[in-house]
Amino acid sequence: MPPRLLLSHPASHPASHPTSHPAQAETVIPPPTELPRPTKLPSALIAQYLQNCRSDLAQLKATLAAGEYETARRLGHQMKGTGKPYGFPALTQIGRAIEWAASKRAGPELESRIQRLEVCLNSIELASEQD
């Protein structure tokens, strides 16, 4: 059976608030309740993708601490390209914002986007239809 997304804390999702930078208006992240339900891919593949995103999150935190903006830009670019095909357009938007902040070497903006990624990933849980 196709996986089902369970999302927590929809009313207080901090990533649903618009950014203060006008050039980043496109990076407004929808509340978790607006994330689509991935239906075309096997749940094991989606679970592996989300695990990879969590690994990327840890790497992004390390690159931020080390000031490795090019690595952060590359990771953001990859996320921008993979989020939507896996059924997570919010991850595509966050990836775009990470890529932009890293390319501008904007440390505080990059940190904010990494925090948004963490909130988003923490709000996603896959469960089988049999639950």
Beta strands, then each sheet from edge to edge (+ up, - down):
strand 1: 4-7
strand 2: 124-127
sheet 1: 1+ 2-
end
